[in-house]
Amino acid sequence: MDNIQAIKKEVSRQKKIRIERAKEWRSIEAMKKLDDRIAVSLLVKSGMTKKDAQERVFNDSFRDDQIFQREAYLHISQRQKEKTKMIKSLTEGQK
């Protein structure tokens, strides 16, 4: 019975963590958009055309997103392995 309660507690904790991360992600996305607009504005003020500035900022942002996605994938994969291992250890006594 203790294992089932431990599993329920962990599920509840994970749900809270997911909600908090979703809030953080929305905040990060808003800041990213603001940062891109500021970068375009500064490049235009430095003498670059708006179209060229937007392309440069888009390309830099896209490259950063690709790097982030790769790192996030590796991190999530590792966390998933750890969760599976923990749940397996909690349920071994139930057999």
Backbone torsions as a table, in degrees:
resi	resn	phi	psi	omega
1	MET	NA	-35.7	179.7
2	ASP	-63.2	-35.5	179.5
3	ASN	-65.8	-39.0	179.4
4	ILE	-66.0	-41.4	177.8
5	GLN	-65.0	-38.6	178.8
6	ALA	-65.0	-39.3	178.5
7	ILE	-66.1	-44.6	178.5
8	LYS	-61.1	-41.5	179.0
9	LYS	-63.3	-41.6	179.4
10	GLU	-67.3	-39.2	177.8
11	VAL	-62.5	-43.1	178.6
12	SER	-63.4	-42.7	179.0
13	ARG	-63.0	-42.6	179.9
14	GLN	-65.0	-36.6	178.8
15	LYS	-64.5	-44.2	177.5
16	LYS	-61.4	-40.8	179.4
17	ILE	-63.7	-42.6	179.4
18	ARG	-61.9	-40.6	179.5
19	ILE	-64.3	-44.6	179.1
20	GLU	-63.8	-40.9	179.6
21	ARG	-66.4	-35.4	177.3
22	ALA	-63.5	-41.0	177.0
23	LYS	-63.6	-44.0	178.7
24	GLU	-61.8	-40.8	-178.3
25	TRP	-63.7	-42.7	177.7
26	ARG	-61.2	-39.9	178.0
27	SER	-64.6	-43.2	179.6
28	ILE	-63.8	-42.7	179.2
29	GLU	-62.3	-40.7	179.0
30	ALA	-65.1	-41.6	179.1
31	MET	-67.1	-35.3	178.9
32	LYS	-64.3	-44.3	178.9
33	LYS	-63.3	-41.5	177.8
34	LEU	-63.6	-42.8	178.7
35	ASP	-61.2	-41.5	178.3
36	ASP	-63.6	-42.6	178.9
37	ARG	-63.6	-40.8	178.5
38	ILE	-65.2	-41.2	179.5
39	ALA	-62.6	-43.6	178.3
40	VAL	-62.0	-44.6	180.0
41	SER	-59.6	-45.0	-179.3
42	LEU	-66.6	-38.2	178.0
43	LEU	-66.5	-38.4	178.0
44	VAL	-64.7	-42.1	179.0
45	LYS	-65.3	-26.4	179.9
46	SER	-82.3	-2.9	174.8
47	GLY	115.1	-1.5	-179.9
48	MET	-83.1	149.5	176.2
49	THR	-70.8	154.9	-176.4
50	LYS	-62.3	-40.6	-179.1
51	LYS	-63.2	-46.4	179.2
52	ASP	-63.9	-40.0	179.0
53	ALA	-62.8	-43.6	179.9
54	GLN	-64.5	-40.5	178.5
55	GLU	-63.6	-44.0	-179.4
56	ARG	-63.8	-45.7	-179.9
57	VAL	-64.7	-41.8	178.3
58	PHE	-60.6	-46.5	-179.3
59	ASN	-63.1	-43.3	178.0
60	ASP	-64.3	-42.3	-179.9
61	SER	-65.5	-41.0	179.1
62	PHE	-62.5	-43.4	179.0
63	ARG	-63.1	-43.1	177.5
64	ASP	-62.1	-39.9	178.5
65	ASP	-63.2	-40.9	179.5
66	GLN	-62.8	-44.1	178.5
67	ILE	-63.5	-44.7	-180.0
68	PHE	-62.2	-43.4	-179.2
69	GLN	-61.6	-38.8	179.1
70	ARG	-64.5	-47.9	179.7
71	GLU	-64.4	-40.1	179.0
72	ALA	-64.3	-41.6	178.8
73	TYR	-59.8	-45.5	179.9
74	LEU	-64.1	-41.1	-179.9
75	HIS	-66.4	-45.1	-179.5
76	ILE	-64.3	-39.4	178.1
77	SER	-61.2	-43.8	179.6
78	GLN	-64.6	-43.4	179.2
79	ARG	-63.3	-38.5	179.7
80	GLN	-63.8	-40.7	177.4
81	LYS	-62.2	-41.7	179.3
82	GLU	-64.8	-41.7	179.5
83	LYS	-63.5	-44.6	-179.7
84	THR	-60.9	-42.5	-179.7
85	LYS	-63.7	-42.8	-179.5
86	MET	-66.0	-46.2	-179.6
87	ILE	-63.0	-38.6	178.5
88	LYS	-63.2	-41.4	179.4
89	SER	-66.8	-33.5	179.1
90	LEU	-72.3	-32.7	-175.6
91	THR	-92.7	-6.3	-179.1
92	GLU	-62.0	-33.6	179.5
93	GLY	-72.4	-15.2	-177.8
94	GLN	-79.1	-17.2	-175.3
95	LYS	-68.2	NA	NA
